[in-house]
Amino acid sequence: MTQTPPTPYMSQVDRPSMPPGYGLKPPSEGHGLLSWDFLRTRMEEAHNYWLVTTSANGLPHAAPVWGLWHRDAFYFSTDPSSRKGRNIALGRQVVVHLESGDEVAIVEGRPERVQENELLDELDALYFRKYAFHLKGTPTYRVLPAKAFAWLEADFTGSATRWRLRA
């Protein structure tokens, strides 16, 4: 697949670091490095996302959420008093991934509360179009990717791709 300029804060695209036993091929073999559009499209089209946070003592918490992929970031809502919300308040990174193990898309980043009213209005319209539910008035968070991963299960060794980004 062709590499298109993914986002202005892209720094490196390569294969993920894995032990030799995984048999990852050089980027020129198999499907090659996947394009950012591969990840973007799957994140945009997904209905459900899994959000993984960690508690103060490091215990993981995974929960399905609704969300939006917009402007190369993931947006979702949760109550600050929920388990997810309390974990997010600790300032740690989170993982967002899709339900599919066949066409994998994973994003790692630090969530931040969205405060810009114009953006919240834009997100509310997109969210209502997608879920027939208003986002406005609920605490909304943005996850800017620090790292992202994608691969095709049918060609894992020839498609596994890692993006390292700088926010």
C-alpha positions as CSV (number, residue, x, y, z in Angstrom):
1,M,0.0,0.0,0.0
2,T,1.2,3.5,-0.7
3,Q,2.4,5.7,2.2
4,T,0.5,9.0,2.2
5,P,1.5,11.9,4.5
6,P,-0.6,10.9,7.5
7,T,-0.5,13.8,9.8
8,P,1.7,16.8,10.4
9,Y,3.1,15.3,13.6
10,M,4.2,11.9,12.1
11,S,7.8,11.1,13.0
12,Q,8.4,7.4,12.0
13,V,6.7,4.5,10.3
14,D,8.2,1.0,10.5
15,R,7.6,-2.5,11.7
16,P,6.8,-3.0,15.4
17,S,9.7,-4.3,17.5
18,M,9.0,-8.0,18.1
19,P,11.2,-11.0,18.9
20,P,12.6,-12.8,15.8
21,G,10.1,-15.7,16.3
22,Y,7.3,-13.6,15.1
23,G,8.9,-13.7,11.6
24,L,8.2,-10.1,10.6
25,K,9.2,-9.5,7.0
26,P,11.1,-6.5,5.8
27,P,8.8,-3.5,5.0
28,S,9.2,-4.2,1.2
29,E,7.6,-7.7,1.5
30,G,4.0,-8.8,1.9
31,H,1.6,-5.9,2.0
32,G,4.4,-3.7,3.1
33,L,3.9,-0.9,5.6
34,L,0.2,-0.1,5.7
35,S,-0.8,3.5,5.0
36,W,-2.1,5.9,7.6
37,D,-5.4,5.8,5.6
38,F,-5.7,2.1,6.5
39,L,-5.8,3.0,10.2
40,R,-7.8,6.2,9.7
41,T,-10.5,4.5,7.7
42,R,-11.0,1.7,10.2
43,M,-11.1,4.1,13.1
44,E,-13.6,6.3,11.3
45,E,-15.9,3.5,10.3
46,A,-15.9,1.6,13.6
47,H,-19.1,1.7,15.8
48,N,-17.6,0.4,19.0
49,Y,-14.1,0.9,20.4
50,W,-12.3,-0.6,23.4
51,L,-10.7,1.8,25.8
52,V,-8.1,0.5,28.2
53,T,-7.1,2.6,31.2
54,T,-5.1,1.8,34.4
55,S,-5.9,2.5,38.0
56,A,-3.6,4.2,40.5
57,N,-2.2,0.7,41.5
58,G,-1.7,-0.3,37.8
59,L,-4.8,-2.5,37.4
60,P,-6.0,-2.4,33.8
61,H,-9.6,-1.6,33.0
62,A,-11.1,-2.3,29.6
63,A,-14.5,-1.0,28.5
64,P,-16.3,-0.6,25.2
65,V,-17.1,3.0,24.3
66,W,-18.7,4.9,21.4
67,G,-16.4,7.5,19.8
68,L,-15.2,9.4,16.8
69,W,-12.0,9.5,14.8
70,H,-11.7,13.1,13.7
71,R,-8.7,15.2,12.7
72,D,-6.4,12.2,13.4
73,A,-7.5,11.9,17.0
74,F,-10.0,9.7,18.9
75,Y,-12.8,11.4,20.8
76,F,-15.1,9.8,23.4
77,S,-17.1,10.7,26.4
78,T,-17.2,9.4,29.9
79,D,-18.3,10.6,33.3
80,P,-15.4,11.8,35.4
81,S,-16.7,9.8,38.3
82,S,-16.8,6.5,36.3
83,R,-14.0,4.0,36.6
84,K,-12.7,5.2,33.2
85,G,-13.0,8.8,34.3
86,R,-11.1,8.3,37.6
87,N,-8.4,6.4,35.8
88,I,-8.1,9.1,33.1
89,A,-7.7,11.8,35.8
90,L,-4.4,10.1,36.8
91,G,-2.9,11.4,33.6
92,R,-1.7,8.1,32.2
93,Q,-1.7,6.9,28.7
94,V,-4.6,4.9,27.4
95,V,-5.0,2.3,24.6
96,V,-7.9,2.4,22.1
97,H,-8.5,-0.5,19.8
98,L,-11.2,-1.9,17.6
99,E,-13.1,-5.1,17.9
100,S,-11.6,-6.8,14.9
101,G,-8.6,-9.2,15.1
102,D,-8.7,-9.5,11.3
103,E,-8.0,-5.8,10.5
104,V,-6.3,-4.5,13.6
105,A,-6.1,-0.8,14.5
106,I,-4.6,0.2,17.9
107,V,-3.9,3.7,19.2
108,E,-1.9,4.7,22.3
109,G,-2.0,8.2,23.7
110,R,-2.8,10.4,26.6
111,P,-6.4,11.6,26.9
112,E,-7.1,15.3,27.5
113,R,-10.4,17.0,28.2
114,V,-11.8,18.9,25.2
115,Q,-12.6,22.5,26.2
116,E,-12.9,24.3,22.8
117,N,-16.6,25.2,22.3
118,E,-16.4,25.3,18.5
119,L,-14.8,21.8,18.4
120,L,-17.4,20.5,20.9
121,D,-20.2,21.7,18.6
122,E,-18.5,20.0,15.6
123,L,-18.1,16.8,17.5
124,D,-21.7,16.9,18.7
125,A,-23.0,17.1,15.2
126,L,-20.7,14.2,14.0
127,Y,-21.6,12.1,17.1
128,F,-25.3,12.6,16.5
129,R,-25.0,11.7,12.9
130,K,-23.2,8.5,13.9
131,Y,-25.1,7.4,17.0
132,A,-28.4,9.5,17.1
133,F,-27.2,10.7,20.5
134,H,-25.9,14.1,21.5
135,L,-22.4,14.4,22.9
136,K,-22.6,18.0,23.9
137,G,-23.0,18.6,27.6
138,T,-21.0,15.5,28.5
139,P,-17.3,15.4,29.4
140,T,-15.5,14.7,26.1
141,Y,-11.9,13.6,25.8
142,R,-9.4,13.6,22.9
143,V,-6.6,11.0,22.5
144,L,-3.9,12.2,20.3
145,P,-1.9,9.2,19.1
146,A,1.6,8.8,20.5
147,K,1.9,5.4,18.8
148,A,-0.4,3.5,16.5
149,F,-0.3,-0.1,15.2
150,A,-2.2,-1.8,12.4
151,W,-2.0,-5.1,10.6
152,L,-4.0,-7.7,8.6
153,E,-4.3,-11.0,10.4
154,A,-4.1,-12.8,7.1
155,D,-0.7,-11.3,6.4
156,F,0.5,-10.3,9.9
157,T,4.2,-10.8,9.1
158,G,4.0,-8.7,6.0
159,S,1.6,-6.0,7.1
160,A,2.4,-5.2,10.8
161,T,3.0,-1.4,10.9
162,R,3.9,0.9,13.7
163,W,3.6,4.7,13.6
164,R,5.4,6.8,16.2
165,L,4.0,10.3,16.4
166,R,4.9,13.4,18.2
167,A,2.1,15.5,19.6
